[in-house]
Amino acid sequence: MRGFLAMSEKYIKFENVSLKNHPTYNESWVQDKISEDPSILGLGDLLLKDRERIFPRAGRLDLLLQDPDSFRRYEVEVQLGSTDESHIIRTIEYWDIERKRYPNYDHTAVLIAEDITSRFLNVISLFNGFIPLIAIQMKAVRYEEKISLIFTTVLDQMTLGYEEEDEEKELVDRNYWEKKRGTKETVALVDKLLDYIHTFAPDFDLNYTKFYIGLSQERQPKNFVVFRPQKNALRLEVRMKKSEELKNEITESGLDLMDYDKWGRYRIRLSKSDVTNKADFLTNLLKRSYSEAFE
């Protein structure tokens, strides 16, 4: 395989280099390069947390990387040559040890190899969605006396489908929510919140399903928030990135924050007075959720 780089209408020819049996550019050298600048993996501006992390009776984790702006860590295994079963097992094992030891972090297993085989992709694709796993193919290229590494993600962490993707099919009408699940008063609170949304997104409408009241735009579901009217209150579920700062903002506003669910939403219980008296805060919260989803 050959690589070319365009420079001033000229091409520079690169030579592929196999690292598996190279006397100088070995696995330790690859770890050095990643440790010096983890961003070369293409996973973001990460920091090196640990290298050759020892696990009693389980070996050593090549690299532990961390996102400084979130609670996500990456357990990284480097393999020269083609992927094999032992490295798959070891990568998952180290990920499992770390997630059990530090459950407050979100953990992702990362396997880097020179050759990601189709058989390997078939096997790990069975895990993906249940085990957060990223596969990165690594190529070493040389030009004259210089060598470089190219990392290409060939299997990204699969995001589990949102529950409403399945529930959207079970449509009902407004009467269902006013009579069976909530009341006319709690459904009217949804209307009020829709008015707040219309201040920054005027083309959104309500979409009534059996499990929640969602939003649609030009008849297409666009649920950056969902509403669940109850008999005595309204549950607002706002999809936003989890952060301690946002949690504190909601709590300090006086709203009843229930939790942050596994679908990535802050669940807030609202009364009629909340919707009326905290209009500015709620409008801002809804707008920020909209911005995260569509901007």
C-alpha positions, -999 to +999 in steps of 0.1 A: +000+000+000+013+035-008+005+069+006+009+103-011+010+138+003+002+168-020+026+197-015+028+226-040+014+204-068+040+177-061+035+143-045+056+127-018+057+089-019+055+071+014+067+036+022+047+013+045+067-001+074+059-033+093+065-028+130+060-064+142+096-075+135+113-041+132+145-039+153+139-002+164+103+007+160+087-018+184+057-017+207+075+003+233+083+030+207+046+031+197+036+035+233+061+063+237+046+082+207+010+078+220+021+088+256+037+119+243+006+130+223-025+109+229-044+131+204-028+112+175-053+084+181-082+107+170-102+101+202-099+137+214-075+158+235-067+130+260-042+128+289-020+099+298-032+086+332-009+055+334+013+033+314+020-004+319-006-005+347-001-037+367-030-060+374-022-088+398-025-121+381-038-104+349-008-087+333-002-051+324-025-026+307-005-008+280-020+027+284-047+043+304-059+076+289-084+100+303-106+129+289-098+159+311-132+174+305-154+144+314-154+112+334-143+090+305-113+067+305-098+046+277-081+013+284-057+009+255-040-022+243-014-020+215-007-050+192+019-052+165+008-073+135-026-088+132-053-090+159-056-123+177-079-139+203-056-133+232-055-096+227-093-094+224-097-112+257-069-092+274-084-058+262-118-067+275-104-081+307-085-049+315-115-028+307-136-049+330-111-047+359-109-009+356-146-003+354-152-024+385-123-007+404-134+029+394-172+027+387-176+065+387-159+068+354-172+058+319-148+032+305-141+023+269-118-005+257-095+003+228-075-022+208-049-009+184-033-032+158-015-030+125-040-053+109-076-054+120-088-086+104-124-091+091-128-121+115-118-098+144-144-072+134-171-099+131-163-111+166-161-078+184-191-064+166-211-090+186-199-073+218-203-037+207-233-021+221-228-041+253-191-036+258-179-002+247-151-011+224-131+008+198-108-008+172-080+014+156-058+003+128-023+016+129+000+021+099+036+031+100+049+050+070+083+063+061+096+091+039+134+092+035+147+091+071+114+101+087+087+078+100+052+085+111+021+067+125-014+069+111-043+058+132-077+050+116-108+040+137-123+010+119-149+002+146-162+030+168-181+026+201-216+018+192-243+040+208-273+020+220-305+031+205-327+055+224-358+039+239-381+063+220-368+050+186-389+019+193-417+036+212-424+062+185-444+036+166-471+035+194-489+068+187-519+080+207-538+113+210-540+141+235-571+126+251-551+095+261-527+116+282-555+139+297-577+109+307-555+079+313-519+090+322-521+126+333-548+153+336-559+182+315-539+204+339-506+185+337-509+182+299-515+220+298-481+224+314-466+207+284-483+233+262-466+260+283-432+244+279-438+241+242-444+279+242-409+283+258-394+261+230-411+282+204-391+312+215-360+296+199-374+268+177-409+279+164-414+249+140-416+222+167-449+204+175-460+179+201-460+142+193-482+120+214-469+084+220-481+058+244-451+062+267-444+100+265-452+132+248-423+140+224-415+167+199-416+166+161-403+189+134-419+186+099-436+154+112-402+138+121-394+130+157-368+153+172-368+145+209-342+166+226-367+166+255-397+145+263-426+150+287-445+126+309-476+141+324-487+125+357-518+130+378-502+155+402-471+167+383-452+168+350-420+149+345-396+168+322-367+148+307-340+169+291-312+152+271-279+169+279-244+158+286-239+149+322-219+174+343-217+182+380-220+219+371-253+214+353-266+192+381-258+220+406-275+246+384-308+226+383-307+218+421-299+254+430-328+267+409-351+249+433-364+224+408-369+188+419-341+169+401-349+132+402-318+117+385-298+113+354-310+083+335-291+058+313-305+074+282-286+106+289-314+127+303-319+148+334-353+139+348-370+168+366-404+168+384-423+200+377-453+215+394-475+242+380-458+269+400-424+256+387-434+261+351-448+295+358-423+310+383-391+295+367-399+303+331-365+319+324-345+291+338-366+264+320-364+283+287-326+285+290-323+248+299-345+238+270-325+260+246-292+245+258-306+210+252-317+220+217-283+235+210-265+203+221-287+182+199-288+202+167-261+229+166 
